[in-house]
């Protein structure tokens, strides 16, 4: 009998809120329905939480990569940039590399279309997709954008711009790190 009373508290609360403030009631119901939608579609979006975000097993073996950008043999960090500027560069580089691995297609677009297959048939999807996702033209223009950005950062003409990507194999149990390979991309 006690468990039923606790379940009933939610309904009593909603009934009370509905009587006192209909706008708040509709907001709570909409937030609840939105949370259900996000949970069932498995779309991880802040501020909504999914059980799956915390329930995966930690694998004992993973491969991670580290990107290091060099301007004329100097690390980008040597140019006394703010953390924000460095993050902008590396985030864009990682997006570019992900698109390169996907044949010039934005991985975010693939992920959204995989998790929400019905969205492709939405009337405005194609127009919204042009604005939200990177396209093949953005992909082709990235090396020029990166060079221009780095020239601005260095306050002079940079002769060489190189990205060194090193992949590591990390074993968590016991904690060990082994370098797998290192590759460089010249822009």
Phi, psi and omega per residue, in radians:
X1 nan -0.620 -3.100
X2 -1.154 -0.712 3.136
X3 -1.075 -0.688 3.121
X4 -1.110 -0.680 3.123
X5 -1.080 -0.667 3.129
X6 -1.209 -0.698 3.105
X7 -1.134 -0.624 -3.109
X8 -1.225 -0.366 -3.136
X9 -1.050 -0.668 3.111
X10 -1.082 -0.796 3.134
X11 -1.149 -0.690 3.086
X12 -1.104 -0.722 3.115
X13 -1.074 -0.833 -3.138
X14 -1.095 -0.683 3.115
X15 -1.104 -0.752 3.136
X16 -1.124 -0.768 3.133
X17 -1.119 -0.710 -3.137
X18 -1.081 -0.663 3.138
X19 -1.224 -0.628 -3.040
X20 -1.547 -0.656 -3.073
X21 -2.654 1.754 -3.073
X22 -1.139 -0.625 3.136
X23 -1.093 -0.760 3.105
X24 -1.127 -0.703 3.109
X25 -1.031 -0.845 -3.126
X26 -1.145 -0.628 3.090
X27 -1.096 -0.810 -3.134
X28 -1.103 -0.768 3.140
X29 -1.130 -0.735 3.121
X30 -1.136 -0.741 3.111
X31 -1.078 -0.724 3.110
X32 -1.098 -0.792 3.135
X33 -1.153 -0.676 3.093
X34 -1.114 -0.724 3.091
X35 -1.077 -0.721 3.091
X36 -1.087 -0.768 3.121
X37 -1.047 -0.833 -3.128
X38 -1.098 -0.700 -3.133
X39 -1.154 -0.802 -3.088
X40 -1.277 -0.512 3.098
X41 -1.493 -0.133 -3.131
X42 1.040 0.531 3.081
X43 -1.542 2.013 -3.105
X44 -1.501 1.960 -3.102
X45 -2.448 2.279 3.104
X46 -1.259 2.481 0.127
X47 -1.637 0.255 -3.101
X48 -1.427 2.488 -3.084
X49 -1.939 2.536 3.080
X50 -2.108 2.530 3.098
X51 -1.039 -0.647 -3.117
X52 -1.094 -0.362 3.133
X53 -1.159 -0.434 -3.040
X54 -2.097 0.003 -2.992
X55 -1.831 -0.036 -3.121
X56 -1.338 2.548 3.061
X57 -1.291 2.544 3.052
X58 -1.409 2.168 3.133
X59 -1.327 2.575 -3.099
X60 -1.425 -0.167 -3.102
X61 -2.383 2.236 3.084
X62 -2.565 2.771 3.114
X63 -2.014 2.217 3.110
X64 -2.141 2.707 3.107
X65 -2.170 2.639 3.125
X66 -2.164 2.244 3.113
X67 -1.809 2.382 3.096
X68 -2.314 2.141 -3.111
X69 -1.711 2.298 3.138
X70 -2.088 2.326 3.002
X71 -1.982 1.987 -3.086
X72 0.841 0.925 3.092
X73 1.215 0.060 3.105
X74 -1.842 2.391 3.079
X75 -1.118 2.560 -3.131
X76 -1.061 -0.541 3.135
X77 -1.161 -0.364 3.125
X78 -1.225 -0.201 -3.086
X79 -1.561 0.220 3.075
X80 0.957 0.869 3.103
X81 -1.516 2.770 3.046
X82 -1.279 2.791 3.115
X83 -1.047 -0.625 3.125
X84 -1.086 -0.781 3.141
X85 -1.114 -0.703 3.125
X86 -1.152 -0.749 3.119
X87 -1.082 -0.703 3.106
X88 -1.047 -0.797 3.134
X89 -1.093 -0.906 -3.064
X90 -1.205 -0.606 3.088
X91 -1.121 -0.755 3.113
X92 -1.172 -0.636 3.089
X93 -1.123 -0.779 3.129
X94 -1.110 -0.681 3.078
X95 -1.112 -0.731 3.120
X96 -1.081 -0.792 -3.138
X97 -1.131 -0.643 3.100
X98 -1.158 -0.711 3.091
X99 -1.150 -0.665 3.116
X100 -1.075 -0.730 3.122
X101 -1.169 -0.445 -3.139
X102 -1.721 0.293 3.109
X103 1.221 0.556 3.102
X104 1.533 0.155 3.123
X105 -1.808 2.344 -3.130
X106 -1.107 2.129 -3.130
X107 -1.114 -0.470 3.100
X108 -1.126 -0.670 3.110
X109 -1.124 -0.758 3.121
X110 -1.076 -0.758 -3.124
X111 -1.120 -0.790 -3.142
X112 -1.108 -0.793 -3.116
X113 -1.194 -0.479 3.089
X114 -1.299 -0.752 -3.097
X115 -1.360 -0.524 -3.134
X116 -2.225 1.254 -3.049
X117 -1.073 -0.456 -3.128
X118 -1.261 -0.268 -3.052
X119 -1.205 -0.475 -3.133
X120 -1.091 -0.458 -3.131
X121 -1.575 -0.004 3.112
X122 -1.170 2.478 -3.047
X123 -1.006 -0.690 -3.066
X124 -1.689 0.047 -3.033
X125 -0.991 -0.824 -3.099
X126 -1.071 -0.675 3.127
X127 -1.216 -0.726 3.130
X128 -1.195 -0.676 -3.128
X129 -1.060 -0.605 3.122
X130 -1.079 -0.557 -3.090
X131 -1.538 -0.667 -3.006
X132 -1.436 -0.790 -3.003
X133 -1.652 2.625 2.995
X134 -1.273 2.578 3.142
X135 -2.099 -3.111 -3.082
X136 -1.057 -0.617 3.128
X137 -1.171 -0.732 3.076
X138 -1.041 -0.729 3.141
X139 -1.062 -0.786 -3.136
X140 -1.182 -0.563 -3.087
X141 -1.459 -0.195 -3.061
X142 -1.012 -0.832 -3.133
X143 -0.983 -0.694 3.102
X144 -1.166 -0.710 3.109
X145 -1.078 -0.761 -3.121
X146 -1.122 -0.745 3.109
X147 -1.068 -0.821 -3.141
X148 -1.055 -0.757 -3.138
X149 -1.112 -0.740 -3.141
X150 -1.211 -0.614 3.061
X151 -1.089 -0.700 3.107
X152 -1.120 -0.730 -3.130
X153 -1.135 -0.765 -3.083
X154 -1.349 -0.201 -3.101
X155 1.009 0.461 3.069
X156 -2.882 3.004 3.117
X157 -1.249 2.170 3.118
X158 -1.674 2.279 -3.111
X159 -1.415 -0.771 -3.126
X160 -2.211 2.437 3.105
X161 -2.259 2.040 -3.046
X162 -2.351 2.425 3.061
X163 -1.953 2.157 3.095
X164 -1.879 2.120 3.131
X165 -1.951 2.088 3.138
X166 -1.958 2.289 3.131
X167 -1.846 2.364 3.137
X168 -2.104 2.551 3.020
X169 -1.811 2.080 -3.093
X170 -1.996 2.202 3.056
X171 -1.837 2.129 -3.060
X172 -1.414 -0.430 -3.108
X173 -2.239 1.753 -0.192
X174 -1.309 2.810 -3.051
X175 -1.227 1.944 3.085
X176 -2.438 2.699 3.129
X177 -2.314 2.305 -3.137
X178 -2.323 2.264 3.106
X179 -1.303 2.167 3.115
X180 -1.511 -0.979 3.134
X181 -2.789 2.926 3.116
X182 -2.434 2.294 -3.139
X183 -2.317 2.639 3.124
X184 -2.171 2.564 3.108
X185 -2.140 2.213 3.061
X186 -1.719 2.338 3.118
X187 -1.852 nan nan
